[in-house]
Amino acid sequence: MKFSIRNYTRLARAVTTQDVPVYAHFGVTHRCNLTCKMCGIWRYGNAKEELSIEEVSEVAQRMKRLGVVQVSLGGGEPFARDDLADLVHCFVKEGLNTRVLTNGIGIDKAQLDRMLDEGVRNFSISLDSLYPERFDYICEYEGAWDEAVQTMIHIGRRLHGVRGALPTINCVVSNLNLEELPDIVRFAKDIGFAVSFLPIELLDTEKDGVQNWEARFIRHRPEMGLHSQDSADQVQVRVDRAYNQIIRMKKEGWPILNSTKYLEASRQYLKTGRFPAEGCDAGKLYFSISPNGQFTICHRTKHQYVSFLDPGFEEYFRSAAYERTRLMEAGSCEGCMRACWIDTSAMFRHLEGFFETAQLSLKQRAYDKPTWEKVQRWKRMEPISIVPDLAPAK
């Protein structure tokens, strides 16, 4: 689905006034078919809490009235819902630019094709390594790499030559794949995808009501953390080497979805553990909705506002009482590196990032249709040490 004149108008208003919630994340389910090492959201899966299609339709209509331009449908794994295509239709028919986040594994191709037929052009598929053995280890699922890449090929072939299409690889940056980042960018370009990098969360505590999905589990998965085995100097060298390359590639026009400002902030975060000082605009430019319809300013916060489906929600959202609560909660959050929040804030506070992303979205990229044979050239089968040896305890 291409951006309409209406959506561009709303984006322009967001740039000038910064008071329109242009982006929303809707976690359609907490269920997932994987138990990835850096994630624990699958532990909270419960189909009984999920909204019906009728309720989802009301969510989509309400988003439209509030001014939302783009909605990301995530999870968990969205394809865990057998009515996902009907759910996606609710947002497409309201004219919202709809993005589906998936691991691409074990998905229903019939549902996927229905979405493609309806005009969905934005899919984000997880891939954290070009080494199948390493990626399968991260996902705790044998054959994960092959299945995810087959889904990419299917989407890439369907969207080949379609203007406005932006299929994306979503890559979580960790100790295991830091040296692979430039090659993952090259792989993405070769098959007609963009790539978005998200640094693994390094926090190991819960503070001021902020819940950190990844941090809860990285304590038990020390091989994922950069500081688990290397000295501070070693970490800085490794991070600088990787990020210097991908920042240069970004400036050269390679299809990296993150803004340059976000990549710079990610580099500093991975080296020091410090979040960007600017904070974010959670609950103002964007917000999050849980599978049961609960509204929060972002999907890392515990504070529960009224349900998004509450009859008085829209009035509440525009009230001074909501703004006071939002400011208090956003001010008490020590931060995160979620690209959907931090990068959105950066794009609207600094127009350079906005134009970078817009240029990538609008650019017609030349590439051949992806094939299994082409993908095989990137598939790394040489023996590797999946998990580096941890430094001995002192």
Residue pairs with C-beta under 8 A, 6 or more apart in sequence:
1 92
1 97
1 98
1 118
1 119
1 120
1 121
1 164
2 119
2 121
2 163
2 164
3 11
3 69
3 97
3 164
3 361
4 95
6 95
7 69
7 70
7 95
7 97
10 20
10 22
10 67
10 69
11 22
11 69
13 20
13 67
14 20
14 22
14 67
14 69
14 285
14 348
15 348
15 351
15 354
18 281
18 284
18 285
18 348
18 349
19 284
20 66
20 67
20 285
21 66
21 67
21 68
21 284
21 285
21 286
21 287
22 67
22 68
22 69
22 70
22 285
22 286
22 344
23 68
23 69
23 70
23 71
23 72
23 285
23 286
23 340
23 344
24 63
24 68
24 70
24 71
24 72
24 286
24 287
24 288
24 289
25 71
25 72
25 74
25 286
25 287
25 288
25 289
25 298
25 299
25 340
26 59
26 71
26 72
26 73
26 74
26 288
26 289
27 74
27 75
27 76
27 288
27 289
27 290
27 291
27 299
28 50
28 51
28 56
28 73
28 74
28 75
28 76
28 78
28 81
28 84
28 87
28 291
29 45
29 47
29 50
29 75
29 76
29 77
29 78
29 80
29 81
29 291
30 41
30 42
30 44
30 45
30 46
30 49
30 75
30 76
30 291
31 42
31 45
31 46
31 47
31 75
31 76
31 77
31 80
31 81
32 39
32 41
32 42
32 45
32 75
32 76
32 77
32 80
32 103
33 77
33 79
33 80
33 103
33 105
33 106
33 141
34 42
34 77
34 103
34 105
34 139
34 140
34 141
34 144
35 42
35 139
35 140
35 141
36 138
36 139
36 140
37 137
37 138
37 139
37 140
37 217
37 221
37 224
38 138
38 172
38 174
38 200
38 201
38 214
38 217
38 218
38 221
38 224
39 213
39 214
39 217
40 213
40 214
40 216
40 217
41 75
41 76
41 213
42 76
45 76
45 80
46 291
49 291
49 292
50 81
50 291
50 292
51 59
51 291
51 292
51 293
51 309
53 83
53 86
53 87
53 90
55 293
55 309
56 87
56 90
57 90
58 309
59 90
59 289
59 293
59 308
59 309
60 71
60 90
60 91
60 93
60 94
60 96
61 94
62 308
62 309
62 313
62 314
63 71
63 91
63 94
63 96
64 94
64 95
64 96
65 314
66 314
66 317
68 96
69 96
69 97
70 96
70 97
70 98
70 99
71 91
71 96
71 97
71 98
71 99
72 99
72 100
72 101
72 124
72 340
73 84
73 87
73 88
73 91
73 98
73 99
73 100
73 101
74 101
75 101
76 291
77 102
77 103
77 105
78 84
78 87
78 100
78 101
78 102
79 102
79 106
79 107
79 108
79 111
79 112
81 87
82 108
82 111
84 100
84 108
84 111
84 115
85 110
85 111
85 114
85 115
85 118
88 98
88 100
88 114
88 115
88 118
88 120
89 118
91 98
92 98
92 118
92 119
92 120
97 122
98 120
98 122
99 122
99 123
99 124
100 115
100 120
100 122
100 123
100 124
101 123
101 124
101 170
102 123
102 124
102 125
102 126
102 151
103 125
103 126
103 139
103 144
103 148
104 125
104 126
104 147
104 148
104 149
104 150
104 151
104 152
105 139
105 141
105 144
105 147
105 148
105 151
106 147
107 151
109 154
112 151
112 154
112 155
113 158
116 155
116 158
116 159
121 159
121 162
121 164
121 165
121 166
121 167
122 165
122 166
122 167
122 168
123 155
123 167
123 168
124 167
124 168
124 169
124 170
124 196
125 148
125 151
125 152
125 155
125 167
125 168
125 169
125 170
126 148
126 169
126 170
126 171
126 172
127 135
127 145
127 148
127 149
127 152
127 169
127 170
127 171
127 184
128 134
128 135
128 138
128 171
128 172
128 174
128 176
128 177
129 135
129 138
129 145
129 176
129 177
129 180
129 184
129 380
130 180
130 183
130 184
130 187
130 378
130 379
130 380
131 145
131 180
131 380
131 381
131 384
131 386
132 144
132 145
132 146
132 379
132 380
132 381
133 384
133 386
134 176
134 177
134 384
134 386
135 144
135 145
135 148
136 142
136 143
136 144
136 145
137 176
137 386
137 387
138 174
138 176
138 224
145 379
149 375
149 379
150 372
152 167
152 169
152 191
152 193
152 370
152 375
153 191
153 370
153 371
153 372
153 375
155 167
156 167
156 191
156 192
156 193
156 369
156 370
157 369
157 370
159 165
159 167
159 192
160 192
160 367
160 369
160 370
163 364
164 361
164 362
166 194
166 257
166 360
166 361
167 192
167 193
167 194
168 188
168 193
168 194
168 195
168 196
168 257
169 184
169 187
169 188
169 193
169 194
169 195
169 196
170 195
170 196
170 198
171 177
171 181
171 184
171 195
171 196
171 197
171 198
172 198
172 199
172 200
173 181
173 197
173 198
173 199
173 200
173 242
173 266
173 270
174 200
174 224
174 225
174 226
175 200
175 223
175 224
175 225
175 226
175 228
175 229
175 230
175 388
176 223
176 224
176 386
176 387
176 388
177 184
178 226
178 238
178 239
178 242
179 238
179 241
179 242
181 197
181 242
181 243
181 245
181 246
182 242
182 245
182 246
182 249
183 378
184 195
185 195
185 246
185 249
185 254
185 255
185 256
186 254
187 378
188 194
188 195
188 255
189 254
189 255
189 365
189 367
190 367
190 370
190 374
190 378
191 367
191 370
191 374
191 375
192 365
192 367
192 369
192 370
193 255
194 255
194 256
194 257
194 360
195 255
195 256
195 257
196 256
196 257
196 258
196 339
197 246
197 256
197 258
197 263
197 266
197 339
198 337
198 338
198 339
199 266
199 269
199 270
199 337
200 214
200 218
200 224
200 225
200 226
201 212
201 213
201 214
201 215
201 218
201 336
201 337
202 215
202 218
202 225
202 226
202 227
202 269
202 270
202 273
203 212
203 215
203 273
203 334
204 215
204 218
204 219
205 212
205 215
206 212
206 215
206 216
207 334
208 332
208 333
208 334
209 301
209 302
209 303
209 329
209 332
210 300
210 301
210 302
210 333
210 334
210 336
211 300
211 301
211 302
212 300
212 336
213 300
218 224
218 225
222 228
222 229
222 390
223 229
223 387
223 388
223 390
226 235
226 238
226 239
226 270
227 235
227 273
228 390
228 391
229 388
229 389
229 390
229 391
230 238
230 391
232 271
235 270
235 271
236 271
239 267
239 270
239 271
240 267
240 271
243 263
243 264
243 266
243 267
243 270
246 254
246 256
246 263
247 260
247 263
247 264
247 267
249 256
250 256
250 258
250 260
250 263
250 356
251 260
255 360
255 365
256 263
256 360
257 339
257 357
257 360
258 266
258 339
258 343
259 343
259 346
259 347
259 350
259 352
259 353
259 356
259 357
260 352
260 353
260 356
261 343
261 346
261 350
261 352
261 353
262 339
262 342
262 343
262 346
262 353
265 275
265 276
265 337
265 342
265 346
266 337
268 274
268 276
269 275
269 276
269 337
275 334
275 335
275 336
275 337
276 335
276 342
276 346
278 345
278 346
278 349
279 330
279 331
279 333
279 335
279 345
280 298
280 330
280 335
280 336
280 341
280 342
280 344
280 345
281 330
281 341
281 344
281 345
281 348
281 349
282 297
282 298
282 301
282 326
282 329
282 330
282 333
282 341
283 296
283 297
283 298
283 322
283 326
283 329
283 330
284 326
285 344
285 345
285 348
286 298
286 340
286 341
286 344
287 295
287 296
287 297
287 298
288 295
288 296
288 297
288 298
288 299
289 295
289 296
289 308
290 296
290 299
292 307
293 307
293 308
293 309
294 304
294 305
294 307
294 308
295 305
295 306
295 307
295 308
295 313
296 303
296 304
296 305
297 303
297 305
297 326
297 329
297 330
298 336
298 338
298 341
300 333
300 336
300 338
301 329
301 333
303 325
303 329
305 316
305 322
305 325
306 312
306 313
306 316
307 313
310 316
316 322
336 342
343 353
346 353
347 353
347 354
347 357
348 354
368 374
